[in-house]
């Protein structure tokens, strides 16, 4: 993607990663990590014309 100066990355997270829910601590922390990764990569790759997004179905 960097070589082509274009790309799209879509990660799948969950509303658990944003809000956290009772009895889902493992899932919530894993999905929060996906959301954090998405935000970081989006900032790192923005100047290379690569969009990074996360879908968080509820």
N, C-alpha and C positions, 0 to 999 in steps of 0.2 A: 504494500500500500504506500509506503513512504517512497519507494522507487517510482511509482506511478503518480505520486502527488495527488492521490485521491483514494478515498475509502469510506466505508460505513461499517461500524461495529455496533451490534445490538446485543445487550446482555439481558438476561431474564432474572429479575429479582422478585420481591414480594412485598406486600404492604407490611408484613412482619418486620422487614428490615427498616422501615421508617418508623413504625409505631411500637413494635414489640407487642406480643400477646402472652398471656399467662400460659404456662406449660409448653412453650415453644422456644425456649432460650437458645437451643442449638441452631434451630432454623433462623431465628431472629438475628443471631450474631453472624451467621454465614451470609445471610441476605444483606445485612448492613455492610459487610465486607465487599459484596458485589457492587453495592451502591457507591461506596467509597472508591473502589477501583474505577468505576465508570466516571466519577467526577474527576479523579486524578488524570486518567488517560485523556479525557476530553480536553483538559487544560494543556496537557503535554503535546497533544497532536493537533490542536486547533490551527496552528500556523502551518501545518502540512496538509491542510484541506481534508482532514480525516475527522468525520463526525462520530462521536461515541454517545450512545444513548442506552437507557435501561427501561425496560417495560416492567411495570409493577402491577400485575393484575390483583384485584381485591376480591 
